[in-house]
């Protein structure tokens, strides 16, 4: 084989190697998770949404202005409704029964600022992606930035009540959200730091 033919073959092998190498994803920098369909971000997102879709959260985000109770999410006893400023009506104000902490004798739950979520934060009946988009909409989330939203989701005492829900009227402990608090906090932080991406439906 002449030197010229050998040179062409060598160049061909070299070019093929470059093309093959370029077809594999790089393992450096932030592109890896993007190329792998964002597995880390998706895990954080779904862990966060498992909490936000639990009865401890959705019971206070009703679609029909009637607060829900229990894991079966039945309508609040005594005909309670949203009323004025999300706190019920004068004769049936939320804080008439719900104090700043759980009442272990009567089974009435309590936490600071006990109330229904505002009307624009209705989550009941929505998918997890619809809830997430609503949370990111400043017209629906109380005009919160991402930083403010993270603080609300991870530090607000009424939100944190979900992990210390006390007992019901029969003395049976209420079920907390399906994700431990610190795992949930880490998931919210990670989701927001990665751009608060909502997966496609």
C-alpha positions as CSV (number, residue, x, y, z in Angstrom):
1,X,0.0,0.0,0.0
2,X,1.4,3.4,-1.0
3,X,2.0,6.1,1.5
4,X,-0.8,8.2,0.0
5,X,-3.5,5.5,0.4
6,X,-2.3,4.8,4.0
7,X,-2.6,8.5,4.8
8,X,-6.2,8.6,3.5
9,X,-7.1,5.5,5.6
10,X,-5.6,7.0,8.7
11,X,-7.4,10.3,8.2
12,X,-10.7,8.4,7.7
13,X,-10.2,6.4,11.0
14,X,-9.3,9.6,12.8
15,X,-12.4,11.4,11.5
16,X,-14.7,8.5,12.5
17,X,-13.3,8.6,16.0
18,X,-14.0,12.3,16.4
19,X,-17.6,11.9,15.2
20,X,-18.2,8.9,17.6
21,X,-16.7,10.8,20.5
22,X,-18.9,13.8,19.8
23,X,-22.0,11.7,19.9
24,X,-21.5,10.8,23.6
25,X,-22.7,13.3,26.3
26,X,-20.1,15.2,28.2
27,X,-19.8,14.3,31.9
28,X,-18.5,17.7,32.9
29,X,-20.4,20.8,34.1
30,X,-24.2,21.2,34.3
31,X,-25.1,19.7,30.9
32,X,-25.1,16.1,32.2
33,X,-28.5,16.4,33.9
34,X,-30.0,18.1,30.9
35,X,-28.8,15.3,28.6
36,X,-30.1,12.7,31.0
37,X,-33.6,14.3,31.0
38,X,-33.1,16.1,34.3
39,X,-33.4,13.1,36.6
40,X,-32.3,15.0,39.7
41,X,-34.6,17.9,39.1
42,X,-37.5,15.6,38.4
43,X,-36.9,13.7,41.6
44,X,-36.9,16.9,43.7
45,X,-40.0,18.1,41.9
46,X,-42.0,15.0,42.5
47,X,-40.9,14.7,46.1
48,X,-42.1,18.3,46.7
49,X,-45.4,17.7,44.9
50,X,-46.1,14.5,46.9
51,X,-46.2,16.7,49.9
52,X,-48.2,19.5,48.4
53,X,-50.8,17.1,47.1
54,X,-51.3,15.4,50.5
55,X,-54.5,16.0,52.5
56,X,-52.4,18.1,55.0
57,X,-52.0,20.7,52.3
58,X,-54.9,20.3,49.9
59,X,-57.5,20.4,52.7
60,X,-56.7,24.1,53.1
61,X,-56.7,24.8,49.3
62,X,-60.3,23.8,48.4
63,X,-61.9,24.4,45.0
64,X,-65.3,25.1,46.5
65,X,-64.5,27.5,49.4
66,X,-65.4,24.7,51.9
67,X,-62.4,23.6,54.0
68,X,-61.8,19.9,54.1
69,X,-60.9,17.6,57.0
70,X,-59.2,14.3,57.6
71,X,-57.3,12.0,55.3
72,X,-60.6,11.3,53.5
73,X,-60.9,15.1,52.9
74,X,-64.6,15.4,53.9
75,X,-66.2,18.8,54.1
76,X,-65.5,20.7,57.4
77,X,-68.1,20.0,60.0
78,X,-70.6,22.7,61.1
79,X,-71.0,24.2,57.6
80,X,-67.7,26.2,57.7
81,X,-66.9,28.2,54.6
82,X,-64.2,30.6,53.3
83,X,-66.0,33.8,54.5
84,X,-64.2,37.1,54.9
85,X,-60.5,37.2,54.4
86,X,-60.3,33.4,54.2
87,X,-61.1,33.2,57.9
88,X,-64.8,32.2,57.9
89,X,-67.7,34.5,59.0
90,X,-67.9,36.5,62.2
91,X,-69.9,33.9,64.1
92,X,-67.8,31.0,62.8
93,X,-64.4,32.5,62.5
94,X,-61.6,30.0,62.0
95,X,-59.7,31.2,65.1
96,X,-62.7,30.7,67.3
97,X,-61.7,27.0,67.4
98,X,-58.2,26.9,65.8
99,X,-55.6,28.4,68.0
100,X,-51.9,28.8,67.5
101,X,-51.2,25.2,68.4
102,X,-52.9,21.8,68.4
103,X,-55.4,21.1,71.1
104,X,-54.6,17.5,72.2
105,X,-57.8,17.3,74.3
106,X,-60.4,18.3,71.8
107,X,-58.4,17.2,68.7
108,X,-58.8,20.6,67.0
109,X,-55.6,21.4,65.0
110,X,-53.9,24.7,65.4
111,X,-51.0,26.8,64.1
112,X,-50.2,30.5,63.8
113,X,-52.2,32.3,61.0
114,X,-54.7,29.4,60.6
115,X,-56.9,30.1,57.6
116,X,-57.8,28.9,54.2
117,X,-55.4,29.6,51.4
118,X,-56.6,32.6,49.3
119,X,-59.2,32.0,46.6
120,X,-56.5,32.3,43.8
121,X,-54.6,29.4,45.4
122,X,-57.3,26.8,44.9
123,X,-55.6,23.4,44.3
124,X,-58.3,20.8,44.9
125,X,-58.8,18.8,41.8
126,X,-55.7,20.1,40.0
127,X,-52.9,17.9,38.7
128,X,-49.5,18.4,40.3
129,X,-48.2,20.3,37.2
130,X,-51.2,22.6,37.4
131,X,-50.6,23.2,41.1
132,X,-46.9,24.0,40.4
133,X,-47.7,26.4,37.6
134,X,-50.2,28.1,39.9
135,X,-47.6,28.5,42.6
136,X,-45.2,30.1,40.1
137,X,-47.8,32.6,38.9
138,X,-47.3,35.8,40.9
139,X,-50.9,36.7,40.3
140,X,-51.9,33.5,42.2
141,X,-49.1,33.1,44.8
142,X,-49.4,36.4,46.7
143,X,-46.9,38.1,44.3
144,X,-44.0,36.1,45.7
145,X,-40.7,35.9,44.0
146,X,-39.0,32.5,43.8
147,X,-37.0,33.3,46.9
148,X,-40.1,34.3,48.8
149,X,-41.9,31.2,47.5
150,X,-39.1,29.0,48.8
151,X,-39.3,30.7,52.2
152,X,-43.1,30.3,52.3
153,X,-43.0,26.6,51.4
154,X,-40.2,25.7,53.8
155,X,-40.5,28.1,56.7
156,X,-44.1,29.3,57.1
157,X,-45.4,27.9,60.4
158,X,-48.8,27.0,59.0
159,X,-47.1,25.0,56.2
160,X,-44.8,23.3,58.7
161,X,-47.8,22.3,60.9
162,X,-48.3,19.5,58.4
163,X,-45.5,17.5,60.0
164,X,-46.9,18.0,63.5
165,X,-50.6,17.7,62.8
166,X,-51.6,16.3,66.2
167,X,-54.5,13.9,66.8
168,X,-58.1,14.0,65.8
169,X,-61.2,14.1,68.1
170,X,-60.8,10.3,68.8
171,X,-57.2,10.7,69.7
172,X,-55.9,9.1,66.6
173,X,-52.7,10.7,65.2
174,X,-53.2,12.5,61.8
175,X,-51.1,11.3,59.0
176,X,-48.2,13.7,58.1
177,X,-47.1,14.2,54.5
178,X,-45.4,11.3,52.8
179,X,-41.9,12.9,52.7
180,X,-39.9,13.8,55.9
181,X,-39.6,17.5,56.5
182,X,-35.9,17.9,55.9
183,X,-36.1,15.9,52.6
184,X,-39.0,18.1,51.5
185,X,-37.1,21.3,52.3
186,X,-34.1,20.1,50.4
187,X,-36.3,19.1,47.4
188,X,-38.0,22.6,47.3
189,X,-34.6,24.3,47.5
190,X,-33.1,22.1,44.8
191,X,-36.2,22.5,42.5
192,X,-36.0,26.3,42.8
193,X,-32.2,26.4,42.4
194,X,-32.5,24.4,39.2
195,X,-34.9,26.9,37.7
196,X,-38.3,25.7,39.1
197,X,-39.0,23.7,36.0
198,X,-42.4,22.0,35.7
199,X,-42.3,18.8,33.6
200,X,-44.4,18.6,30.5
201,X,-47.8,17.1,30.9
